Amino acid sequence: MTQINLATTISALRAHFGDRISTSYELRKSHGSGEGFHSGDQLPDAVVFVRSTEDVAYTVRQCAATRTPIIPFGVGTSLEGQLAAVRGGVSLDLSQMDKVLSVSAEDLDCRVEAGVTREALNLMIRDQGLFFPLDPGANASLGGMASTRASGTNAVRYGTMRELTLGLTVVQADGSIIRTGGRARKSSAGYDLTKLFIGSEGTLGIITELQIRLFGIPEAVSAAVCQFQTLKGATTTAMEAMQMGVPLARIELLDELQMKACIAYSKLENLAEAPTLFLEFHGTPNAVAEQVETIRELAAANNGGTFRWASTQEDRSKLWAARHNAYWAARALAPGKHSFATDACVPISHLAEVIDACRAKAAESGLISPVTGHVGDGNFHLLILFDNYDSDEGKRAEQLVQDVAEIALQYGGTISGEHGIGLHKRKLMQAEHGDALLTMRAIKQALDPHDILNPGKMLPEIIERGYVFGH
């Protein structure tokens, strides 16, 4: 991309969008990174605020003509460097595409623009007795959640964005618009393009609308905390619950170090610095009571303590706010240090031994690395805290990230359960996918031949400017 081409693109976009395009440094800086580890100043050259699919298509056509990179931006909650403009270009901010286009209570689905956040959607539909269950912690946009194949605390019962997305509107690399999927709950007609774009992180097309599944608000909801003598006791309880088919809505693990952080940060009372499960039960009162009794028996057999209940909305909100603030609580263990969140997922029968192995590697590294996990589906995170200006700590952090990935793969797992690949995990893709990367590259080449859609992300070889973790 030459400066002449960039100037031509920005001039054409300014003529069309007026004050909805900006080249200010502060705005470009805020759009050049998400909430995860920052990989340096890799800022877009301009930010465009779009309000419709047609706006997106126009922008893509202008950028395609001059081969200017385009980086989709939702609300900036990504963790793996998905928003870094490694080749400059245009950040396409979809946050103003925030309309709920239709809701069908009868069919339990709705159509939304990509900038609608999960909290805004739930606020709108709750009076109809409906809710959207996925809760990744951050108030992410639904377009961003689809782009990273997000999940979160409720995924163990309700599935991930892959299962909950019925169809999409997508702007392709040439500016053309397609609609994938539909409203039917199943189809065997043709290639499943919806699933192709979900999790593609804006590298194959830009999602502008989504048709998504909804659920009825449960008649009864109850939450509880149970603490254990050992981490293995907690993970074994989760594994046995899944094997027995207990339909838990949430089952979250915090190790003793993470509990120490949460107790201090969220002012939790009457809880010990011990391995802990946060649980939530949905259903009819009788069904919830049955689930509770089963989990209570499993926990007791694994040296679990007394259950602490949160049955009111206020108590549940406080409990889950503490869980969702675990990231910031962990950061408070070492103020001023950088952090990197690993995101491995393994078959649940191996969860306990994998977490033990990863914690042993963390101890060897000497780095503070508390553990949390959506353990009902085998997904766990180490939040590695390190001084980015200390080259030795940076190298140890990089090695620990590598170690966690290698351990997960050794047990048939994956390097990313929900955060995606972005910049930070690109170099690990070969170890997981092997020759399948050739097919991924072929798909990228076919759909984006000039590599303008979020270039330098996901696939290992598509990058111009190098990135070295910890520097």
N, C-alpha and C positions, 0 to 999 in steps of 0.2 A: 504494500500500500504506500503510494507516494504522498507527499504533503499536498501536491496538486489535487490528487484524487480525494484526499480527506477534505480539503477546502471546498471542493465541488460538492461533495456529499453534504457537508454541514450547511453550505449556502442553500442547497435545494430543500433541506429539511427545515431551515429557518424560514424560508419563504412559505412553507406549508403550515408549520406549527407555531410560528410567532414566538410568544414568550413561553411556550411549552418545550423549548429546547434551550439548554444552558451549557456553557463551557466554563462555568466558575470552578475554581480549584476545590473549594470546600464541598460542593455538590458532587464533583467527580470523585473526590476522595471517599465520601460516604457511600458511593456506589461501586467502589473498587474492591470491597472486601465484605465478608459476612461476619458472623459472630465467632468463628473459629480462629485458629492461629493465622496471623497475617504474614504473608510471604513477601513483604516489601511493597514498595509503591509501584503497582501495576494498574494504573488508572485508565479509565476510558477517556477519550478525547472530548466527548460530549454526552449529555444525558437527555433523552427524549421521553416526555411523558405522554403516553398514548391513552386513548379513551374508547377505542373500538377495535374490532378485528380489522376493519378497513385501514385504520391508522397504522396498525402493525404491518399490514401488507404493503402499504405505501412506503413505510420506512425500509422494509426489507428490499423492495424493488430498487430504491435509491442506492442502498448499500451494495446490492448485488451488482449494479451497473459499474461501480468503482471498486468492487471487491473489498469493501470496508467491513471489518468484523462487527458482529452484533452479539451483545451479551444480555440475555433476558434477566430482569431484576424484579423480584416480587416485593418482599419487605425486608430482605437482607438478613435472614436468620440461618443461612446455610453455614456449615461448619468445615467444609473440605476445600475451600478456595474456589468454589464454583464461580464466583463473581469477579475474580481477578481478570483484568483486561491485559492478557499477556502480549497482545499485539496492538494495544490501543483499540480504537474504534468507538462504537456507539453503545452505551448502556440503555437498554430499552425498558423503561420503568412502567410496569403494568399495574401499579397500585391504584390508579384511578379507574381501572376497569373493575369496579366493585359492585356491580349489580347482580342481584339474584333474579334471574330471568323468568323462572317458573318453578312452581312447587306442586307436586301431586301427592297429597296425603294418601290417596287410595292406592297408588302404585309404589309408594315409599321411595320416591326419587325426586331430584330437582336438577335444574340447569343453572349454572352460575358462570359469571365471568372469572377470569383467572386471578384477578386481584382481590376477590372476596376472601376474607380471613375466616378461619374455622370458628372463631368466637363470634364474629358478626353473623355468620350463617346460623349458628345455634341460637343466638339472641332473637333472630327473626322467626325461626320456625318452632320455637318451644311452645308458643300459644296454640299450635296445632297438634301438640302432643308428640312432636318429632325431635330427633336429635341426630347430629352427625358425630360418630363415635371417636374418630381418630384424634389423638391428643399427643402430639410430639413434644409437648412442653411449651415451646414458643408459640406465640399467636401467628403462625405462619400463614401465608396465602395458599389457597387450594391449588393454584397453578404451580407454585413452587413445590408443594407437597407431592404433586403428581410427577413433577420433573425429577425429583430425587427418590421417588418410590418410598415416601415416608411412612412411618407407622406410629410407634409410641406406646403409651401405657395400655391402651384398650385393644391393641392389635391381637392379643392372644385369643380374644373371643370374637372380634368383629372382622379381623383381617386387616391387610395393609391397603394403601392406595391402589395397588394392583387389583385387589378383589373388589374394591368399592367404586371403581371408575367404570362406567358403562360405555362412555363415548367421549370424544373430544372434537373440538374445532382446532385445527392446526394450520399455521402459516408456514409454508415450506421455503426453502432457500432461494427460490426464484420469485417469491412473493405471491404464489398461488395459494388458494385456500381450499382445504379439504375437511370433510367431516368423517370421523371414524366411529364405528360402533353404532349404538342406538339406545333404545330403552328396554329392549328385551333382555331377560336375565340370562339367556344363553343363545348362542348362534354357532352354526358350523359353516357359515358362508364366507369363504375366502380367507385370506391371511388376516391374522389378528393385529391390525395396525395400531389399535388402541394400546395394546400391551407393548408394542414396539416403542412408542413414544414415551410411555410411562417409564421413568427412570433414566431417560436419555439425557437429562440435564441440559436441555436446550441445544444439544449438538446435532440433532436431526431435524428439528422443527420447533416452532414457538407455539406453545399451547395458549389459546386465548379464551376458550370456553370448555366447561366440563359438564358432563351428565353424570351425576353421582348418586349412590344409594343412600337412603336414610333409614332410620329405625325408630320404632315407637319408644317413648320414654318408659323405662321399666316401672312396673307398679311398685316395686320395693327395691331400695338401694341401701346397702350397708357396707361400711368400710371398717377395717381393723388393722392393728399392728401386732405382730408376734415376734418376739426376740428369741434368739437361739444361742446355745453354748458354743456352737461351731458353725462355720460357713457351710460345711458339708451337710449339716443337719437342715439348714435352710434350703439349700439347692436340692437335696433329696426330697424334701417335702414338696417343692415345686414339681419335680420330675414325676413323683408318684401321683400328684393331683392330675397332671396331664395324662398320664397313662391310664388313670381311672375314668377319664372323660369328664371330670368336674368342670362345668362351664364357667370358670372364673372370668370376671370382666377385666380384672387387673391383678397381677402378682409381681411385685417389684422387689428387688433385692438391693440392700445397702450393706456394705461390709462395715466393720467396726470403725475404720478410719473415716469413712463417709458419714457414719452416724455421729461421730465426734464433731465433724464439721457442721452437720445439720442441726444438732442440738445447740451449738453455739450461735449459728447464723439465724436460725428460725425460732430460737428461744423455746425449744421443745422441752416439756417438763415430764418428769417421772419416766424417762427412758435412759437406758444404759448405752455405753459405747460398745455395742455388741452387734453381731450379724442380725439383720432385721428384715422381715418380710412385711411389705405394705400390701394389703389385699382389699379388693372390692368385689361385691357380689350383686348381681342384677337378676331380677325375675319376679315371680309372684312371692308373697310372704312365705308360703309353704316351701317353694323351691329354694329361696334364699336360706331358710332355716335348715333345709337338708344339705345344701352346699356347705354351710357353716359347720355343721356337725361333722361332716366328712373331713374337712380341712383341720378341724380341731383334733380329731383322732390321729390324723397323719402327723401333725405338728408334735403332738405329745409323744408319739413313737420315735420322733427324731430329736428329743430333748428340747422341744420348744417350750417357751414359758406361757404365762397367762395372756389371753387375747385382750387387747385394749380396743374398745369399740368407738366408732364415730358414726352415729346413726342420723344425726341432724345434718342439714345442708351446710350449716355454719361450721360444724366440726369436721365434716368431710372436706370442705374447701380448705380449711387450715391444714389438715393432714396432707392433702395433695399439693398444696402450695409449697409445703416443706420439701416434698419429693421433687417438684419441678424446679425449686431453687437449689437443688443439689449442686449444680454446676457452679453457681456463684458462691455457695457455701464452701465448696472444695477450693475454689480460687482464694478464698479468705484464709485458708491454711498457710499460704505462703504469699502474702501481699507483694505485689510488684513483679511476680514471676509470670512468665508466659505459660500457656497450657495447650496441650494437644489431647483430644479425646479419641481414643481408639474405639472401634465399633465392630467387634467380631461377633459372629453368630455361629453356633455349632449344634449338631444333633443333641437333643436335651439329655440323652443318656450319658453323654460325655461332659456335661456342663461343669460338674463339680471338679473333676480332675483337670479340665482345661483352665478354669479360674485359678485353681491351686498352682498350676504350672506358671501361669502368667504372673501371679502374685510373687512367686519365687523369683522370677526374672526381674520384677520391679524391685524386690529387696536387694538383689545383686547390683542393680543400677544405682542404688542409694537415692533414688528420686521419690518424692512424695507422689503416690499414685493410688488414690482411693478408687473403689469399685462400686459401680451401680449396674443394674441390669433388668431388662424386661425378661425375667428368667422363664416365664411360661413358654416362650418360643425360642429359648436358648440364646438370646441376644444380651451381650454385656459390654460394658465400657470401663476402661481405665482412663482416668483423667490425669495425664502426666504433667507435673508441674516442673518447670525448669527455667533457668536464667538464659535467655536467648543471647545475651552478651558474653556468656561464658562458653567458650568453644567446647570445653570438655563436657559440660552439662548438655549442650546441644547435641553432641555426638552420642551421649548416653541415651538421651531422649529418642533420637532417631533409631538407635539400635533397639530400644524397647518397643517402639512401634513395629519394627520389623519382626521382633521376637513374637509379639502377640499374634501378628498375621500368620507367621509360620506355624505356630502352635495350633491355631484354628484350622488351617488348611490340613495339617497332619491328621486331624480328627474329622475330616470331611466337612469342614465349615467354610465360611466365607470371610473375606477381608472387610466387608461392609454390610451390616444388616439393615441400615436405614439412613445413614448419613450420605451415602453416595461416594463417588470417586473424586470428582473435581481435579484439582492439581495434586493434592497431597498423597493420594493412593495410586496414582497412575503407574508408578514403577512396580507395584505389586500385582498388577493385572495379569502379567504373563504367568506368574506362579499359579494363579487360580484358573485361568482359562486356556492356557496353552495355545494350540493351533486354532481354537475357536476365535481368537483375536483376528485371524485372517478374514473370517466371515464378518466380524464387526467392522473391520476396516473397509470391506467391500460395501457394506450397507452405508457407511458414512460417505464413501466416495460416490455412491449412486445418488444419494439424497442431497448431498452438499458437496458437489465436485470441486468448488473453489475454496472450501474450508473457511466459510465466513461465519458459521453458526457456532458461537462459543468455542473458538479454536483453542487448542492447547490443553483441552480437558479430556479426561477419561482414557483415551487411547494413548499408549505410551509414546508413540513416535511422532505424534502431531503436536509439535511445539517448536518455537523458534528461539525464544529466550530461555536459558537454563534456569532451573530452580533447585537450590540446594537447601534441604531442611536444616534449620539450626544456624543459618548464616544470614 
